[in-house]
């Protein structure tokens, strides 16, 4: 089962690296298990409760949309920004405000891996191990970070600072191999640069990502995704580096060769070898 999917019963399975060795991978709770997972949840003592302020902000999100249920995804990010994951209370709040069943909310929540089912650390470290990143060093980076942090996939360090996950794709193949910290990109990484990144974060330093906004915490990022970005954060994202050289290589080569797409409505030229 890939990380982007849903369904299936909860448990553990295996994923295989380039060397053919298996590594344990926790699999999400399936929809059939959702009722039990919501009622048997043990909430850690340090998880803050959802408040009336959370409910007011949820209603603010709902007001953005012509259909209330369209607000579900940002509402899930909102409750995650408060508690560090989507708790059973978060599912219940969304269901109540949107007039949905908990099962309907849970079906959406369990589909997307961005919604965590246990409290995530201050920093969510995602290592792309899909085809291109994996072959260019992503598997080695993931293995090195596993050893450095002492945790496996979807696990959090005992101090609550780091959650590690291997990602099936981070949509940055032109910068492979890539690592993200709370969804901000660190491009063309190596084992050495990735482990140094962790050491910086451990020491309280937040290195600038290769592209995008400065780093923030996982809960702060969840709040931004919910649509509550602070103005200074939004301005910093706009001012930060954006598209890099690897992304523009195709455009540069096309310009050098005099290539251009056909005009809208024009027939595509026949292939010479047709």
C-alpha positions in Angstrom: 0.0 0.0 0.0 1.4 3.4 -0.9 1.4 6.3 1.4 -1.1 8.3 -0.5 -3.9 5.7 -0.2 -6.5 4.7 2.3 -8.4 1.7 3.4 -7.2 -1.7 4.5 -6.9 -2.8 8.0 -4.4 -1.3 10.4 -1.2 -3.1 11.2 2.3 -3.3 9.8 3.8 -4.3 6.5 7.0 -4.1 4.6 8.6 -1.8 2.0 11.7 -2.8 0.1 14.7 -0.7 -0.7 17.1 -0.9 -3.7 19.1 -3.6 -2.0 16.1 -5.8 -1.6 16.0 -5.6 2.2 12.6 -5.1 3.9 11.8 -2.4 6.4 8.8 -2.3 8.6 6.1 0.1 7.7 3.0 0.9 9.8 -0.2 1.0 7.8 -3.1 3.3 8.5 -6.2 2.2 10.3 -8.8 1.2 7.8 -12.3 2.6 7.6 -13.7 -0.5 9.1 -11.6 0.0 12.2 -12.3 3.7 12.5 -15.1 3.4 15.0 -12.9 1.5 17.4 -10.0 3.8 16.9 -12.1 6.8 17.7 -13.6 5.4 20.9 -10.5 3.7 22.2 -8.1 6.6 21.7 -5.9 7.6 24.7 -5.1 11.3 24.5 -1.6 12.2 25.8 -1.6 14.5 28.8 0.2 17.3 27.0 -2.3 17.6 24.1 -4.3 20.8 24.5 -8.1 20.6 24.2 -10.1 22.0 21.4 -11.7 25.2 22.6 -14.5 27.5 21.6 -11.9 29.6 19.7 -11.2 26.5 17.6 -14.9 26.1 16.9 -15.2 29.8 16.0 -12.3 29.5 13.6 -13.8 26.4 12.1 -17.0 28.3 11.3 -14.8 31.1 9.8 -13.4 28.4 7.4 -16.9 27.2 6.6 -18.0 30.7 5.7 -15.4 30.7 2.9 -17.2 28.1 0.9 -20.5 27.9 -0.9 -21.0 24.3 0.3 -20.1 23.7 4.0 -18.6 20.3 3.5 -16.0 21.8 1.1 -14.4 23.2 4.3 -13.5 19.8 5.7 -9.8 19.6 4.6 -8.8 23.0 6.1 -10.9 22.3 9.2 -8.9 19.1 9.7 -5.7 21.1 9.4 -7.1 23.5 11.9 -7.7 20.9 14.6 -4.3 19.4 13.8 -2.7 22.8 14.4 -4.1 22.8 17.9 -3.4 19.2 19.0 -0.6 18.1 16.6 -2.8 15.4 15.1 -6.4 14.8 14.2 -7.9 13.4 17.4 -11.3 11.8 17.9 -12.4 15.1 19.4 -11.2 16.8 16.2 -13.2 14.4 14.0 -16.3 15.0 16.2 -16.0 18.8 16.0 -15.8 18.7 12.2 -18.7 16.3 12.0 -20.8 18.5 14.2 -20.1 21.7 12.4 -20.6 20.2 8.9 -23.6 18.0 9.8 -21.6 14.9 8.7 -21.2 11.6 10.4 -17.9 10.8 12.1 -17.4 8.0 9.6 -17.7 10.5 6.7 -15.1 12.7 8.3 -12.9 9.7 9.2 -13.1 8.5 5.6 -11.5 11.7 4.4 -9.1 12.0 7.3 -7.7 8.5 6.9 -7.2 9.0 3.1 -4.6 11.8 3.4 -1.3 11.1 5.0 -0.9 14.8 5.9 -3.5 14.2 8.6 -1.7 12.4 11.5 -3.4 9.9 13.8 -1.0 10.4 16.7 0.8 13.6 17.8 3.5 14.6 15.4 6.8 16.2 16.5 7.8 19.8 16.2 9.5 18.9 12.9 8.0 16.4 10.4 10.9 15.1 8.4 9.8 13.6 5.1 12.3 11.8 2.9 11.3 11.0 -0.7 12.1 7.4 -1.4 10.2 7.1 -4.7 11.9 6.1 -7.9 14.1 9.0 -8.9 14.9 10.2 -5.4 15.4 6.7 -4.2 17.9 5.9 -6.9 19.8 9.2 -6.4 20.3 8.6 -2.7 16.9 9.0 -1.0 17.1 5.4 0.5 20.5 6.1 2.0 19.3 9.4 3.4 16.3 7.8 5.0 18.4 5.0 6.5 20.9 7.6 7.9 18.1 9.6 9.5 16.5 6.5 11.0 19.8 5.8 12.7 20.4 9.4 13.7 17.0 9.9 15.2 16.5 6.4 16.5 13.0 6.1 15.0 11.3 4.5 12.0 8.6 5.5 9.6 5.8 7.5 11.2 7.5 7.4 14.6 8.3 10.4 16.8 11.4 10.8 19.0 11.0 10.5 22.7 11.5 14.2 23.2 8.7 15.0 20.9 10.8 17.1 18.5 11.0 14.9 15.3 8.7 12.7 13.4 10.3 10.8 10.5 8.5 9.4 7.5 9.4 8.1 4.1 7.3 9.8 1.3 6.3 8.2 -1.9 6.6 11.4 -3.8 7.3 15.1 -2.9 6.7 16.4 -6.4 10.2 17.7 -6.8 11.8 15.2 -9.1 13.9 17.9 -10.8 15.6 18.5 -7.4 16.1 14.9 -6.4 16.8 13.7 -3.9 14.7 15.9 -1.7 13.8 16.1 2.0 11.1 18.3 3.4 10.8 19.7 7.0 7.2 20.6 7.7 6.6 20.6 3.9 9.4 23.1 3.1 12.0 21.8 0.6 15.6 21.0 1.0 16.8 20.1 -2.5 19.5 17.8 -3.9 20.3 16.5 -0.4 23.0 14.0 0.6 23.4 11.9 3.7 25.9 14.5 5.0 23.6 17.6 4.4 20.6 15.8 5.8 22.2 14.7 9.0 23.7 18.2 9.4 20.2 19.6 9.0 18.9 17.5 11.9 21.8 18.6 14.0 21.0 22.2 13.3 17.4 21.7 14.3 18.4 19.9 17.4 20.6 22.9 18.3 17.7 25.3 17.9 18.8 26.6 14.5 16.3 26.7 11.6 18.3 26.6 8.3 16.6 28.3 5.4 14.9 25.9 2.9 16.2 25.8 -0.6 12.9 27.2 -1.8 9.8 28.6 0.0 9.2 30.2 3.3 11.4 30.0 6.4 10.8 27.0 8.7 8.1 26.9 11.3 6.7 24.2 13.6 4.4 21.4 12.4 1.5 22.9 14.2 2.2 26.4 12.8 2.4 24.9 9.3 -0.9 23.1 9.8 -2.5 26.5 10.8 -1.1 28.1 7.7 -2.6 25.4 5.5 -5.9 25.9 7.2 -5.7 29.5 5.9 -4.5 31.4 9.0 -1.1 32.4 7.8 0.4 35.4 9.6 1.0 38.3 7.2 4.7 38.3 7.8 4.9 34.6 7.0 3.0 35.1 3.8 5.3 38.0 2.8 8.4 35.8 3.6 7.1 33.0 1.4 6.7 35.4 -1.5 10.1 36.9 -1.1 11.9 33.5 -0.7 13.5 31.7 -3.6 11.0 30.0 -5.9 11.6 28.2 -9.2 15.2 27.1 -9.5 17.5 26.3 -12.5 16.6 22.6 -12.8 12.9 23.4 -13.3 13.7 25.8 -16.2 16.1 23.5 -18.1 13.4 22.3 -20.5 12.3 25.9 -21.3 15.9 26.9 -21.9 16.5 24.0 -24.3 13.3 24.7 -26.1 14.3 28.3 -26.6 17.7 27.3 -27.9 16.2 24.9 -30.4 13.4 27.2 -31.5 10.8 24.9 -30.3 7.3 26.1 -29.3 3.9 24.5 -28.6 1.4 24.6 -31.4 -1.1 27.5 -31.3 -4.4 26.9 -29.6 -6.7 25.0 -32.1 -3.9 24.2 -34.5 -3.4 20.6 -35.5 -0.2 18.9 -34.2 2.5 18.5 -36.9 2.8 15.0 -38.3 5.7 13.0 -36.9 8.5 12.4 -39.5 8.7 8.7 -38.6 4.9 8.2 -38.9 
